[in-house]
């Protein structure tokens, strides 16, 4: 019985270790991290003692993880037209910066593998002080102002989350009976792009149906963009906390630029600009794209 218990303990420990070191590799656009799992084995011809085999296998696993990170990072889309790899090929400065970011990746789990070998899971952030963004997103020379609403198009009236209906003009901030007045109180924006095969990028652009840019990194504080990113990519509203407790929710009418940049109607764009003028949620990057 005691022997059976010991065997089960080893089995469960092995299964737990396997789960830890094989955590979802890839680019996580919601969590804004890149994760890889490297594996390695020792060269038996060089092993003198068992402990040396573990150290050599770990070094091989780390080298494999760095190699995978380099490959994965190069494929990340910076914007609709440019990948990290393209930027590295045209700029030695970017290449040096990206290499430094990769070298700063952190080990999040590791362990010996059954039958020999070692596994290391490494992770690097896409944004933040040690993230990829500071290496590939250039600081704009000036901060562009947001455009003005199109005067000849009446802004849309978003659904009222409290009643399930639409907001009435009589509830507009300041009591103005005008569709051009702000309703007020919105904490962010959610653009529902589901069904359009949205391609996530680090620096997206939101446009209206006339092609006017409503939101891009040139409109924002560069340090905020590098720290937090411009938007979160989520599968449903449960992952849309970045937009706050009372977000505006609009449905995309299409995607432009290789499916990277969402487009909303001119009326929705007008409402977005008016409400941002009241509460500045775009300036704070409280933006979520559902995809």
Steps between C-alpha positions, in 0.01 A plus 500: 500500500783733593674423171177573306463834676858595410443409135182708485678795659773485236241467222299803613815705549610411147161593355501829688849578376399419142203738526719775647771493237264456205285809566338639182779617271436778250400867486227580753340823377265518798767445764751691284782247545699265279567153641723219376611164640851381426631147556850362515706190577860456606764366265580160657858514372564805718323387816722395790246499788114499507478856637699624200244347265221707656699824472590431137141409411372821663746711303387330178134562589564870565682534169208329324253737670699807390506367143122452503444846647708658225298319233166584660581865563603555139152399384314746726313772310598849618233660282292402200794515260808412704630203698781510754717303257457764228601774745807302609610455139484873428637634830802384699374709792171311511687170463717582802202609707299187418797276583533669839129448572524130414802456728295651781230232479415334831483132590150436636527123552759226455576143593648165407309286253419137553756284323763773503525849366383835627221743415493878546202729439597862435283806466551856381252789518382684192468827692651653812852605598655178367247436224524472124312825436783729607722329243271525197248784546656834412424817694298736275648849454176661623178377659218532249162629615193284461281599203176692537163324451356520149244783538252377241465151654288454813692300761357162592322450829656202678300243689431586863637220715250577776182482297604292201367774272668799341601817680253786451608851408344621825764312701791671329753668723406860581138446396569602143245357263760441231653181360836682479519529880687246710302244697795472737624241745647251251817329618629348178418353163442142384503434125340168413698362204387140537424332168749714308822305572679789670881484483645629832783755478698701754406837351143481362305782339127551546327672209151606396333380181625811313858397575563767765741385771327526837768339716867418449819509703581846361201632700637370828768553759788283375608388847146379571489305172831327577395425857143374448448454128222661301231235538419159637383216277228290660276210405196627693382771740627303800851590385419866424577650842746744343202700370367557852159455659302702242648460153358614171445190288499527121496236227767526232364537149817360341875466538761687296871461435548123492225452760703685763303824544133504606254735330179632659219703349533878473210541746669272754828682441333831575359366826842360590673835447232694689513269802879493500490878513305467825693225680830449308488118498683482166781710644526237777502209249182347650439313175404137439457315172292182504623248245 
